[in-house]
Amino acid sequence: MRWRSGKFGSRPRGRRVFLAACGGSRRGRRRTRCVATSMRGSAAKSLPLRVAVLLLVGCVSTPPAEEHDHSHESWSVTALGERFEVFPEIDALAEGHTAMAHTHVTRLADFAPLLRGTVEIVLVDGSGEQVFRADGATAPGHFSIELTPQRAGEADLLFRIDDGSGIEEIPGGRVLVGTPDQAEGLVRAPVLPAGSDGGEPVSFLKEQQWQGRFATVWVEEGRLARSVAGVASFRPPAGGESTITAQVDGVVQPPAGGRSWPFVGRRVERNDPLFRVVPLVASERSLATLEGELEALATELESARSRSSRLRELLALEAVSEREVEDAGVRARMLEARHRAAERDLESARSSREGGADSAGISPRAPFSGRIAAVTTTPGATVSAGDALARLVRTDVVWIEVALPPQDARRLMDAGLRGLVLDDPESGPVRVEGDLSLVSISPELSPRTGTVTVLIEVPGIAGTGFALGSTVAVQVLMAGEESGIVVPASALVDDGGVPVVFLQLSGEDFQRQTVTVLGRQGDRVLVAGLTPGQRLVTRGGDAIRRSSLMASGEAHGHVH
């Protein structure tokens, strides 16, 4: 095997060079692993000595060297398009010789490996295009492409990906195709800017990226509304909660008219009957007793009416006084009232003891439109006047109580309300904007929490996704904005109490970068320490950190 120094002399300074005594391809160094090492910059000057040592200790036997064997002189490049990321590892290029390109293709929509499709590597020079392609994946995300350049010299490198939904062409820099006795490679590559922290790159292989939750985005400038943070509690508005009670002692029945028994969550309109309370008759009085009393009252009433009529006739003859006529009329009216009451008692007794569905009763009604929050009775239950039957709440308007430090409450009062960001532990932040209003700010400080209560009215609980009584963290958005680098909160990694992120330097190389959090708004964070154009890991930073700790020997056993 013969090593050619011309290849490494043309490589950009600082780019990683992989040398292998038993095959230079990624597959060889990853799976065969006879001997492999990595060098940077001036480390390549001691190449002959390193190679000699590798050949002596790394392999049991070495195949005979061939005059034009360039398989060990591999290079890689990372190219990002709108829909795909391409990361090929390619053997050195020489006119008329076949080089293998182990190409990894990732779908940027979900950062999963491309399972099927066509991948082309195109060399474009002054004489036209040379196209080399693979019509299918050898494994998920892996496409093996053979390149046999027919012309030496510089050429633009392109990748064409066709997954069946359209073709994307991605520039990959510029390469130099060598002569038969001098293989060459990458001259200029697309640049992914590094961070300011420096440090050695962390290797995180494509297979690792594809196995877990992983994603990257371009770092961009953005804006966040000014905000203050507090704790929010959901409650009905003033007068928006009502306890439905029994008005008399009685037996609870479903409402008349064939309406169903009320249940929790049911929507009711104003004045809808919710229950029917049939007045209760003392249990020691039998139906026969009540019927007898009614008959006796009916007889007395008939006699009183007859006497009153007779006295009015005698009054015309001046045979009786007016006082006697009035007394007789009063007695008749009293007996009429007692008779009607006895009829109702008898009907109620029959209803409670025989289950009469059409019996009279008192129907508590909904004082406003809303939803039933609780039902505290059952059909046929005996209740006393004032007992709670159900609880009704309004849901068309919700009040959110926010506990804020006094200085933040003053800032909100001066700047004005713009919106809310509610922290849902399960589904993530919920942004509420639109027709919100600041109802009031408490004039006193809570001695227990040291905060003041701010009341904010939200039109409808459905717009928040939270139930009444919920308590969540909230950020109250105010007028005005702050500009800078805004990143997803998922990009931040807690590294021993220090917030860090990871930047992508190439397909499988990443760099740790310390950031300063300037502001937070739900799932968006304003940070310092990044610049536009960098490629940021938004999911998977924790896995990269664990990988770096294990590679440095800092992690032992299970990493928590």
Stockholm file with secondary structure:
# STOCKHOLM 1.0

chainA/1-560         MRWRSGKFGSRPRGRRVFLAACGGSRRGRRRTRCVATSMRGSAAKSLPLRVAVLLLVGCVSTPPAEEHDHSHESWSVTALGERFEVFPEIDALAEGHTAMAHTHVTRLADFAPLLRGTVEIVLVDGSGEQVFRADGATAPGHFSIELTPQRAGEADLLFRIDDGSGIEEIPGGRVLVGTPDQAEGLVRAPVLPAGSDGGEPVSFLKEQQWQGRFATVWVEEGRLARSVAGVASFRPPAGGESTITAQVDGVVQPPAGGRSWPFVGRRVERNDPLFRVVPLVASERSLATLEGELEALATELESARSRSSRLRELLALEAVSEREVEDAGVRARMLEARHRAAERDLESARSSREGGADSAGISPRAPFSGRIAAVTTTPGATVSAGDALARLVRTDVVWIEVALPPQDARRLMDAGLRGLVLDDPESGPVRVEGDLSLVSISPELSPRTGTVTVLIEVPGIAGTGFALGSTVAVQVLMAGEESGIVVPASALVDDGGVPVVFLQLSGEDFQRQTVTVLGRQGDRVLVAGLTPGQRLVTRGGDAIRRSSLMASGEAHGHVH
#=GR chainA/1-560 SS CCCCHHHHHTSCTTCCEEEETTCCSHHIIIIICSSEEEECGGGGGGHHHHHHHHHHHHCSCCCCCCTTCCTTCCEECCEECSSEEEEEEECCBBTTCCEEEEEEEEETTTTEECCSSEEEEEEEETTEEEEEEESSCSBTTEEEEEECCSSCEEEEEEEEEECSSCEEEEEEEEEEEBBTTBCBCEEECCCCCCCSSCCCCEECCHHHHHHSCCEEEECCEEEEEEEEEEEEEEECCTTCEEEEECSSSEEEECCSSSCCCCCTTCEECTTCBCCEEEECCCTTSCHHHHHHHHHHHHHHHHHHHHHHHHHHHHHHTTCSCHHHHHHHHHHHHHHHHHHHHHHHHHHHHHHHHHCCTTCCCBCCBCSSSEEEEEECCCTTCEECTTCEEEEEECCSSEEEEEEECHHHHHHHHHHCEEEEEEEETTTEEEEEESSCEEEEECSSCCTTTSCEEEEEEESCGGGTTCCTTCEEEEEEEEEEEEEEEEEEGGGCEEETTEEEEEEESSSSEEEEEECEEEEEETTEEEEESCCTTCEEEEECHHHHHHHHHHHHTCCCSSCC
#=GC SS_cons         CCCCHHHHHTSCTTCCEEEETTCCSHHIIIIICSSEEEECGGGGGGHHHHHHHHHHHHCSCCCCCCTTCCTTCCEECCEECSSEEEEEEECCBBTTCCEEEEEEEEETTTTEECCSSEEEEEEEETTEEEEEEESSCSBTTEEEEEECCSSCEEEEEEEEEECSSCEEEEEEEEEEEBBTTBCBCEEECCCCCCCSSCCCCEECCHHHHHHSCCEEEECCEEEEEEEEEEEEEEECCTTCEEEEECSSSEEEECCSSSCCCCCTTCEECTTCBCCEEEECCCTTSCHHHHHHHHHHHHHHHHHHHHHHHHHHHHHHTTCSCHHHHHHHHHHHHHHHHHHHHHHHHHHHHHHHHHCCTTCCCBCCBCSSSEEEEEECCCTTCEECTTCEEEEEECCSSEEEEEEECHHHHHHHHHHCEEEEEEEETTTEEEEEESSCEEEEECSSCCTTTSCEEEEEEESCGGGTTCCTTCEEEEEEEEEEEEEEEEEEGGGCEEETTEEEEEEESSSSEEEEEECEEEEEETTEEEEESCCTTCEEEEECHHHHHHHHHHHHTCCCSSCC
//
